[in-house]
Amino acid sequence: MKRADRGARRTGRGHRGGDPLPVDADLVAGLEEAVPGAVAARVSDRLSFAHDASHYLLVPQAVVTPRGAEQVAALLRFCAARGVPLTFRSGGTSLSGQATNDGVLVDTRRNFRGIEVLDDGARVRVQPGATVRAVNTRLAAYGRKLGPDPASESACTIGGVVANNSSGMACGTERNTYRTLESAVLVLPGGTVLDTGAPDADERLRALEPAIHAGLARLRDRVRGNPASVATIRRLYAIKNTMGYGVNSFVDHTRPVDILTHLVIGSEGTLAFVAEATFRTVPAHSHAATGLLLFPDLAAATGALPELVAAGFATVELLDATSLRVAQRDPRATGDLRGLAVRDHAALLVEHQEPTAEELRDRIAASAGVLDALPLATPAALSAEADERAALWHIRKGLYTAVAGARPSGTTALLEDIAVPVDRLLSTCTDLTGLFDRHGYTDSVVFGHAKDGNVHFLLNEDFDRPDLLDRYLAFTDDLVDLVLGQGGTLKAEHGTGRIMAPFVRRQYGDELYDVMREVKRLIDPHGLLNPGVLLNEDPSVHISHLKSTPTVEAEVDRCVECGYCEPVCPSRDLTTTPRRRIVLRREMARARAEGNTDLLARLESEYRYDAIDTCAVDGMCQTACPVLIDTGDLTRRLRAERRGRLERRTWTSAARHWDGVTRAAAGALTVARAAPDALPAAATAAGRALLGEESVPAWSPDLPRGGDRRRPRPARTPEAVYFPACVSTLFGPADPDSGPGVRDAFLALCERAGAEVRVPEGIASLCCGTPWKSKGLTDGHAAMRERVVPVLRRATDGGRLPVVVDAASCTEGLAGMLAEEGVRVVDAVAFVDSVLLPRLPAARRVPSIVVHPTCSSARLGLDPALLRVAAAAAEEVVRPEEWSCCAFAGDRGLLHPELTASATAAEARAVRRHRAAAHVSVNRTCELGMTRATGHPYRHVLEVLEAVTRPPARHV
C-alpha cells in the first residue's frame, strides 16, 4: 500500500469538517425506544467514549447504557434490524483496539457490577462491569480469588477478562479465564438469552438456535478429523495464546453449548454479550516472599528458569538490561540495583506464595540451595517484609510509569506482548532487542512473565508523522516474522484486537483460519458484533484509525488513556471520569488546531458541568494513575480561569478575615436550623437560580447548626501543637446532645492520656488553605499561607513539635502548605493511634462500628491507623467493600448534591445492610455527606473513642 493511501486510511476522520459529528436522529430515536433513558449522543459523550487504552480511535454514533440482559437483547434486535454494528465496552483498558467502533458503543460497566459469592467462595457469579479487584475483595474473606490476575486488576472488568481470556503474572495457562470459567449467561446476536450453566442448556441451545447448535457440532468434527489442525492447536495452546478465536474449544469440549461457552472466551465481544459469568475460584495465598535476582546477562537469567520453576516460585518476572537502567532511576530501587553498572545484565523478580507463614518458611528454606547455585551478579535474598516486597514490585510495575510518563509530548505509548516456548525465550528477546535498535526505538524495555515465555515490550511512537508510521509498519512486519519463526503467538494476553487481526491466518494457517471465519458467520451471520476486530481481511487494518495525541495542559499531557483512574472517580456514574476529562481536552485541542469552531464551542459548553463543576478534586485518580496524574490539578486551574476579578478579591479578603467569615457562616447555619425548613431551602434555591449553582450552596434539613469559635490553648510542656480545623466552627456536632464534636473529644483524650497540646494564638483566623486551593484561588491561598506559616513556626518551636489536625482533608492541605517549612503535620487519628491509645484507660467498647475512610485518609496512608482506633472503640469494625470517596469535597456536596448522591449510592446500600452502634469517619464534611446518603448520623471516630474511654459518672 502506498504511503498516501495509508495516511488516508489512518486518519479516518471525515467528521472533522462541516457539521461536527452529525447525529443520525432516526437512529438515536430508535435506540431510545429500544432502551429508554439509556442513550447518549452529545459530541462530548461520543468523543470521550471513542478513546480507550489502545492506540485506535473510532467515534461511535451513540453510547448506550443498558440496565440488564433483556435490554441488551432488545438493543441487539434493534441494531440487527437497522444493520448498525455494536461494540461492548466495560473497563476500556484493552490495548489492542477491541473496544472501539463507529457504530453503537454499549457501556456495560455502570449497571452490571453484581457479585455473588457461591459455595463458601469456591465459586463466584459476576456481572461484566465488576472489576477484578472488587471480586477479589469480596472473595478475600473466604481465602479465595479469581484465577486470572491481570496487572490492570484495579480497573479491568470481568467483561474484558472473559472477552480477552485474561491471565496474568501467576496464573499461567492453568488458571486463566478459559480454564476457570464454569458457565455464563450469554445474549446472542439474535437476542436469545442462554444460561450455559443450566442443566438443560445444550437442549435449549438446540431448540432456540438450531443452526448454531448443529454448526458447532459440525465444526467440532471437522477440527478433530484434521490431524494437522489438532497438532497446531496443541502447539499454540501449550503457551499463553489469545490470538484469534479459541479453536482449542473444539478439541477440549464435546457438547455444542460447552464449545460455545469457551469460544466466547477470548472472542473480544464478536460473538455474544456475557451478561454474567460464573468462575471456579482458586486459593489466595496471603503469605509471600519476594526477591530480585540479578544476572550477568540474559542467557544466565533464562538458563535459570527450569530450576526456579522446579523450586516452586509462583511468579518469575523478567527484566532486560534496558529495564534495569530505567528501574535504577526509581527512588525505591534497591541498593544492589542502584549500585550495579548495568551492561548486559538481566534480572528475574521471583516470588513464593503460600497459605501459611510456616509453609512459606519451608518453601524459602527448600529453595535456598537453588538460589545459592545460580550464577548471580549479586547475592540472592528473599524478603517477606511488606515494605520491601512492595518496593521490589514497584520496580517491576514502575517500568510502564517511567517509560510512558517520560515519552515526548504528542506520542503514544504502546505496550505489546508475545509468547514463545520457554526454550526460545533467550533468542527471541535477543532478536527483539535487535529490532528496537534497527528501527530506532531507543529506551524500549522488555519484561514479562518469564516462566510462561510471555514477553511484554513498551515503545513510544508518533502516528502523526508519516515517516514514523512507516517505521512502525516495518517494525511490525519484522516482529511477526520473528515471533512466528520461533513457533510463538503474536498475542499472549492482550487480545488480537485490530493490531494483530491481519496476521491470524498466517499464525494458524488457512484451514483453522477458515474454521474461525465459519464460527463468526455461524453465530453472528450479519457481522453485527464488533466488526473488524479479531478477524479482518484488510491487510492494513492495524494501521487504520490510529489515534494521535495532541499536546494539552502540562498537568495531564502525559496521560496514556489507560482508564485505571475511572473506578475510583466519584463522578464516574454521574457525568464523566478523569480519562474522559483529559481526552476531551485533546479533542478540544484538535478542534482548535483544525479551526473547527463549532465543535470546539459545543465541547467547551458541555465540558463546564460534566468535567469542571462535578469534579471532586479529591486526588483519588492520582492514587490509581500509572503516570501519577492528579486531574484535580487541571480542574483547579480551569476553575481559577473562570473566576472574575471581584470573586478572586472577595476570597482573598476572606482569607484575611477568616475568623469573621467562619463565625458568620456558622451563625447563618444556626439561624437556618432554627427556622422552618421551607424558609432556608427557598432562600438558597432563589439564590442559586439568580447567581448560579456554582456560587450559592443548597441548604437541606440534614445540615447541622453552626459550630463555635476556635480558641487558643497554652501549654508549658506540649507534646504537639493542635490545629483544630475551621470546619468545626462552620458545622457543629452531628448531635450536640449525645456528645462533643471532634475538637472537644480530641482535647479530652489528650487530658485523659496525660498529653499536653498547645493550640496556637490566632487559631480562629487560620485555615489549611484547602477552600482556596480546591477553587484554584491562588491569591487567597497565598494570603492564608502568609498568616499560617509564621504562627506555626513559633508554636512548634521552629518545627520541633508536630502539628496535629483533626480533619483528614485539612491534614493533607496543611501538609502541602508547610511542605517546605520543616514542620511535620500529623492527623489526629494517627497521633491518637501512636501516642494516646497506649495511655488511655480500658474502653467500654460498643458492639459494632461502620467506618467510612476518606479520599484524604487514603492518600495520607491513614486508613490502617483509622481501623486500629475504630477497633479500640468497637468489638466489630466494618469497612464496606463498596467504599469510595463521598465527593462532598468541602462545599462541592452543597453546590452539587447530585454528585455526592451518585458517589455514595453503592456504599449507602452496603451500609444499610449492617446494624451498627455507630457510624464514623475522619472529616466533618464527609460525615455530613455520609449522613445524608445513609440516614445514619456519622461522627468523627475520635468522638466515639472519647465516649467509650470516658470515666463512668459518679453518683453521690
C-alpha positions, 0 to 999 in steps of 0.5 A: 500500500502506498504511503498516501493511501495509508495516511488516508486510511489512518486518519479516518476522520471525515467528521472533522469538517462541516457539521461536527459529528452529525447525529443520525436522529432516526437512529438515536430515536430508535435506540431510545425506544429500544432502551429508554433513558439509556442513550447518549449522543452529545459530541462530548459523550461520543468523543470521550467514549471513542478513546480507550487504552489502545492506540485506535480511535473510532467515534461511535454514533451513540453510547448506550447504557443498558440496565440488564440482559433483556435490554441488551437483547432488545438493543441487539434486535434493534441494531440487527434490524437497522444493520448498525454494528455494536461494540461492548465496552466495560473497563476500556483498558484493552490495548489492542483496539477491541473496544472501539467502533463507529457504530453503537458503543454499549457501556456495560460497566455502570449497571452490571457490577453484581457479585455473588459469592457461591459455595463458601467462595469456591465459586463466584457469579459476576456481572461484566462491569465488576472489576477484578479487584472488587471480586477479589475483595469480596472473595478475600474473606473466604481465602479465595480469588479469581484465577486470572490476575491481570496487572490492570486488576484495579480497573479491568472488568470481568467483561474484558477478562472473559472477552480477552481470556485474561491471565496474568503474572501467576496464573499461567495457562492453568488458571486463566479465564478459559480454564476457570470459567464454569458457565455464563449467561450469554445474549446472542446476536439474535437476542436469545438469552442462554444460561450455559450453566443450566442443566438443560442448556445444550437442549435449549441451545438446540431448540432456540438456535438450531443452526448454531447448535448443529454448526458447532457440532459440525465444526467440532468434527471437522477440527478433530478429523484434521490431524494437522489442525489438532497438532497446531492447536496443541502447539499454540495452546501449550503457551499463553495464546489469545490470538484469534478465536479459541479453536482449542474449544473444539478439541477440549469440549464435546457438547455444542453449548460447552464449545460455545461457552469457551469460544466466547472466551477470548472472542473480544465481544464478536460473538455474544454479550456475557451478561454474567459469568460464573468462575471456579475460584482458586486459593489466595495465598496471603503469605509471600516472599519476594526477591530480585535476582540479578544476572550477568546477562540474559542467557544466565537469567533464562538458563535459570528458569527450569530450576526456579520453576522446579523450586516452586516460585509462583511468579518469575518476572523478567527484566532486560538490561534496558529495564534495569537502567530505567528501574535504577532511576526509581527512588525505591530501587534497591541498593544492589540495583542502584549500585550495579553498572548495568551492561548486559545484565538481566534480572528475574523478580521471583516470588513464593506464595503460600497459605501459611507463614510456616509453609512459606518458611519451608518453601524459602528454606527448600529453595535456598540451595537453588538460589545459592547455585545460580550464577548471580551478579549479586547475592540472592535474598528473599524478603517477606517484609511488606515494605520491601516486597512492595518496593521490589514490585514497584520496580517491576510495575514502575517500568510502564510509569517511567517509560510512558510518563517520560515519552515526548509530548504528542506520542503514544505509548504502546505496550505489546506482548508475545509468547514463545516456548520457554526454550526460545525465550533467550533468542527471541528477546535477543532478536527483539532487542535487535529490532528496537535498535534497527528501527530506532526505538531507543529506551524500549524495555522488555519484561514479562512473565518469564516462566510462561515465555510471555514477553511484554515490550513498551515503545513510544511512537508518533502516528502523526508523522508519516515517516514514523508510521512507516517505521512502525509498519516495518517494525511490525512486519519484522516482529511477526516474522520473528515471533512466528519463526520461533513457533510463538503467538503474536498475542499472549494476553492482550487480545488480537484486537485490530493490531494483530487481526491481519496476521491470524491466518498466517499464525494458524494457517488457512484451514483453522483460519477458515474454521474461525471465519465459519464460527463468526458467520455461524453465530453472528451471520450479519457481522453485527458484533464488533466488526473488524476486530479479531478477524479482518481481511484488510491487510492494513487494518492495524494501521487504520484509525490510529489515534494521535495525541495532541499536546494539552495542559502540562498537568495531564499531557502525559496521560496514556488513556489507560482508564485505571483512574475511572473506578475510583472517580466519584463522578464516574456514574454521574457525568464523566471520569478523569480519562474522559476529562483529559481526552476531551481536552485533546479533542478540544485541542484538535478542534482548535488546531483544525479551526473547527469552531463549532465543535470546539464551542459545543465541547467547551459548553458541555465540558463546564458541568460534566468535567469542571463543576462535578469534579471532586478534586479529591486526588483519588485518580492520582492514587490509581494513575500509572503516570501519577496524574492528579486531574484535580490539578487541571480542574483547579486551574480551569476553575481559577480561569473562570473566576472574575476579578471581584470573586478572586478579591472577595476570597482573598479578603476572606482569607484575611478575615477568616475568623469573621467569615467562619463565625458568620457562616456558622451563625447563618447555619444556626439561624437556618436550623432554627427556622422552618425548613421551607424558609432556608431551602427557598432562600438558597434555591432563589439564590442559586437560580439568580447567581448560579449553582456554582456560587450559592450552596443548597441548604437541606434539613440534614445540615447541622447548626453552626459550630463555635469559635476556635480558641487558643490553648497554652501549654508549658510542656506540649507534646504537639501543637493542635490545629483544630480545623475551621470546619468545626466552627462552620458545622457543629456536632452531628448531635450536640446532645449525645456528645462533643464534636471532634475538637472537644473529644480530641482535647479530652483524650489528650487530658485523659492520656496525660498529653499536653497540646498547645493550640496556637494564638490566632487559631480562629483566623487560620485555615489549611488553605484547602477552600482556596486551593480546591477553587484554584484561588491562588491569591487567597491561598497565598494570603492564608499561607502568609498568616499560617506559616509564621504562627506555626513556626513559633508554636512548634518551636521552629518545627520541633513539635508536630502539628496535629489536625483533626480533619483528614482533608485539612491534614493533607492541605496543611501538609502541602502548605508547610511542605517546605517549612520543616514542620511535620503535620500529623492527623489526629487519628494517627497521633491518637493511634501512636501516642494516646491509645497506649495511655488511655484507660480500658474502653467500654467498647460498643458492639459494632462500628461502620467506618467510612475512610476518606479520599484524604485518609487514603492518600495520607496512608491513614486508613490502617491507623483509622481501623486500629482506633475504630477497633479500640472503640468497637468489638466489630469494625466494618469497612464496606467493600463498596467504599469510595470517596463521598465527593462532598469535597468541602462545599462541592456536596452543597453546590452539587448534591447530585454528585455526592448522591451518585458517589455514595449510592453503592456504599449507602446500600452496603451500609444499610445492610449492617446494624451498627452502634455507630457510624464514623469517619475522619472529616466533618464534611464527609460525615455530613455527606455520609449522613445524608446518603445513609440516614445514619448520623456519622461522627468523627471516630475520635468522638466515639473513642472519647465516649467509650474511654470516658470515666463512668459518672459518679453518683453521690 
